[in-house]
Amino acid sequence: MKKISFLAIFLFAAASVIIGLSSGTENYPLTKIIKILFNPPYNTFERTILLQIRLPRIWCGFLTGSGLAVSGLILQAILKNPLAESYTLGVSGGASLGIAFGIVSGHMMVVPVFAFAGSVVSTFILLLIASLRKMSSGTLLLLGIMLNFIFSSFSLLIITLLQKERFMEAVVWFMGNLSSYHPETLKSAPLFLIPAYLITWLYWKQLNIFSLGEEKAITLGIDPEKKRYMWLTLTGLITGYCVSLAGLVGFVGLVIPHTVRILVGTDHKKTIPAAILAGGSFLIIADTLARTIVKPIEIPVGVISGFFGGIFFVLILLKTSRRQKW
């Protein structure tokens, strides 16, 4: 059954790439895509659209979606809370504040840098307060939610003072948009995200132990507090990179971990690669819908992921709440 689930996830990933390439202002059938990609003299204009516009955007969506899914999976394990994800821990609030400062600077090229910096700063503020007060996992989650509100409030205050043009740019970043990525950020993202995924997978046993509870972790020789801060730092960096690519995209880190646990079980050796594929594929499909659902207007991908992700999450919760293991 689990092998079939992995195959289904892999086929979903392959299908999402094909759908992303073929769908847009003008739709291309698969046969035409093959001709364009493997016959260079064939229609150079359409080849440019596929290779320089759609394919990089698909890659951006996959990296962002997979990163958010992995960070959500880690946080739900170490905090043993099904509602934990990077956005409920204040990372999105810090990122939004960074985005606001970046847009105020007037240079859109530096917005990804500010977004990443805001995510990292908010993560370290959370870690600093938590280490000083020796907070439990539940209290840590509440602290993250409060920090998120504080940072988001400052962000809204800043963008309300902006000119109309900059205000719209800020709104696009706050709602998530895969077309706003900076090429240099996209090139450098795999150099960090892929090693981060590998590190996460290499320590899958530790995440399994965390899922059993802090008392069990202590009996097995793991210092929960110290290791929790290490994992929080890693998720903060992963989320920061994702935000610097696509802005604030919600619900991926909440829905995908639940979905893959239902499909492949709770063993993180299996859920981590499944989350990478499923999270990336989900966001590619969401972005494809954002580009095509009301042509030629493009809807922010965060709207699509939030809408369908929310419905999907409610359905999963209603159908599988008794079977979900923690």
N, C-alpha and C positions, 0 to 999 in steps of 0.2 A: 504493500500500500504506500509506504513512504518513498519507494523507488518511483512509483507512478506519480506521486506528488512532486518529486524533484524534476521528473520529465515534464510534467505539466508547467512547472515554473519556468523551466528552460525554454519550452515552446512559447510560453507567454512572452518571455524576453525577446526571442527571435521575432515573433509576430509584432511586438511593439516597435521594433526597429524598422521593419518593413512598412508598417502603417505610418510611422513618422516620416519615412522617406517619400512615400507615395502620396501623402495627403498635404494639401496646402491650398493656395489660391487657385492653382491648377493641379489636378490629380494625375498621377502617372501610374499606369498598371505595372505590375512586377516585370513583365517581359520588356517593357520600355526602359525601366530602371537598369536592368541587366545590360541592355544595349548601350545606354548612356555611360555606364561605369566601365564596361569592358571593351568599348569601341571608341577610343578618344576622339577620332575625327567626327563622330556622330553628334551633331547638335551641341556645340560648345556652350551655348547660352544655358541650356537645360543642365548640362554637366556642371556649370558654375553654380547653379541654384542648388543642386544636390550636394556637391562637395564643399562649397564654401558657405552655404547658408543652413541647409537642413541638417546635414551630417554633424557639423560642430554643435548645433543646437540639441540634437539628440544626445550627443556625448555629454554636453553640459547637464541635460536633464537626468541622464543615467548617473553621473557622478553625484549630483545634488540629491536625488532620490535615494540612492544607495547609502550615502553618508548620513542622511537624516534617519533612515531606517536602522542602520547599525547603532547610531547614538541612542535612539529610542530603545532598542533591544538591550543595550548595556545598562541604561539608567533604570529600566524596569527590573532588571536582574539585581543590581547592587542596592537599589532602594526597596526592592520587593513590593512594588506598588504598580498596579496596572495602568495608572494614570500618569506615570512619570514619563517625561520626554524632555528634550532640550528646551522647549518653549515654556513648559510649566516650571522650569528651574531658573527662569530669568534671563536665559541666554538671548532669546528673541528681543527682550526689552533693551538689553545692552546693545545689541546689533542695530535696533531701530534708532537708538540715540546716536550711534556712530554714523549711520546713514544720514541722519538729520544734519550732523556737523559737516559731513562730507559734501552735502548739497549746498549748505550755507557757504562753503569755501568757494563755490562757483566752478569747480573743476570736476566734471563727472568721472574723469579717469581715476580719481583718488577715492571715489565712493566705496569701491570694494575693499580698499585698504582700511578705511574708517569702519566699515561694517565688521571686518574681521577683528580689528582692534577692540571695538565695542563688545563683541562676543567674548573675547578673551578677558577683558577687564571685568565684565560682569561675572564671569566664571570665577575669577580669582577673588573678587569681593565676597562671593558666596562661600568660597572655601575658607577665606580668612575669618569671616564671622562664625562659620560652623566650627572651625578649629578652636576658636577662643571660647565658645560657649558649649562645646562638646554635645552637639545636637544629635538627636536620633534621626532616622531616615524620614519619618513622618514630618517632624519639625523642619527638617531641611527642605522638604518639598513645599511646605507652607512659606518658608522664607523665600524660596525661589519665586513663588507666585507673587509675593509682596514686592520683591525687587522688580519683577516684570512690570507690575502696575506703576511703580515709581519711575522707572526708566521710560516706559511708554508715555507717561504723562508729560515728562520733560520733552520727549520727542514731538508730541502733539503741540506743545507750547511753541516749540521752535518753528515747526512747519506752518503754523497759523500766521507767523510773522513774515513768511516768505512771499516773494512776488508770485503772481498767478502761474507763470511758466514753471518756476522751480517747485511750486506747490504740487503740480501735477506729476513732476518727476519723482518727488518724494512719495506720493501716493502709489505710483507704479512699483517702486522698490518695496514699500511696505506690504503690498499685496502679492508680491512675487512675480517675476517676469524673466523668462529664460532668454529673451532677446537682448537684455541689458548687460550681459556678461562682458567683461573685458578680455580680449584675446590672450593677453599675457597671463591673466589669472587662470584662464582655462588651461593654458599650457603647463602651468606650474602645479595645478591642483592634483593631478595623478601622482606627482612626485611625493606628495604628502599623504593623500587619501589611501592609495593602494598599500603603502607600508603600514598605515594605521589599521587597515582591515586585516593585514597579515598578523600584526601584533595581537589584535583582538582574537583572531582565530587560534593563535598559538597558546593563548591563555584561556581557552574555552572551559577548562576544568574549574578554574577559579570562579568564573561566572556561574557555573552549575552549583558550586558550593554556596555562593552568595544567595542563589535562588532558594536554598534550603533554610535560610535565616541566619542571623548574626551568631546565635548561640552555637549552631552547628559549625559555622565557620571557625569560631574560637576553638572548639574541640578538635578541629582538624588542623590546627596550627596556623591559622590565618588571622592577621590583625585587621578586623573589618574596617576600623576607622582609617588607618593608614592606606589600605588598598582602595577604599572608597574614594579618597581624595585623588589617588592616582587615576582611577577610572573617570572621575569627574573632569579632571584636567584634560584627558584624552578626548572625551566627548565634547568639551568646550571648544577644543581646537578643531575637531571635525566639523562641528556645527558652524564655527566661524568661517571656515573655508566654504561651506555650502551657502551660507548667507552672502558671502562676498561674490559668489557666482550668480545667484538667482534672487537675492532679496529674501524676504520672509515668506516661506512656503510652509503652511501648517498642515497638520494631521498625518503626514507621512510617517513620522516617528511614533505615532500613537497607533495607527491602524495596522501597518505592515508587520510589526513584531507579533501582534495578536494573531494575524492571519497565518504567518509561517509556523507559529507554534501549533496551530490547529492542523496544519497540513503535514508537517514533518516531525512534530513532537517538541519536547522542551529541552532536549539535549543541544547545548549551544554549539557543539561541533557541527551540527547539521543546520541549526537555525541561522547561524552567522552567514554562510554562503547563500542560503535561501533568502535571507533578508536583503543581501546585496543585490541579487538578481530581481527579486520582487519589488523592492523599493525603487530601483532605477527604472524598471519597466512601467511601474505604476505612474511615475511622474512623466515619462515619455508619452504615455497614452493621455494623461491629463493635459499636457502641453499641446498635443495634437488636437484635442477637442477645443482647447482655448484658441487655437489658430483657425479652426474651421467651422465651429458651431454657428457663428454669425458672420460669415464672410461679408466684406473684407475686414470687419472690425476684429481686433484681437483682444480677447478677455484675459486679464491676469491669471496666470496658472494657479495662484493661491486660491482664487475663487472656485475654480474647478476641483482642485484637490480637497478643499474644505467641504464643498457641497457633497460630492460623491463619497469622499472619505467618511464624512459624518453619517450619511445614510448607511454605508457599508458597515461601519462600526456598530451602529445600533442593531442592525440585522444579526451580526455576529454575536453581539452581547445577548440578544434575545434567544438565539438558537443554541448557543454553546456555553452559557454561563455555568451550567451544572458540570460540564466536562472539563472546563478550564482548570489546570493544575498550577498551584503556586507553592 
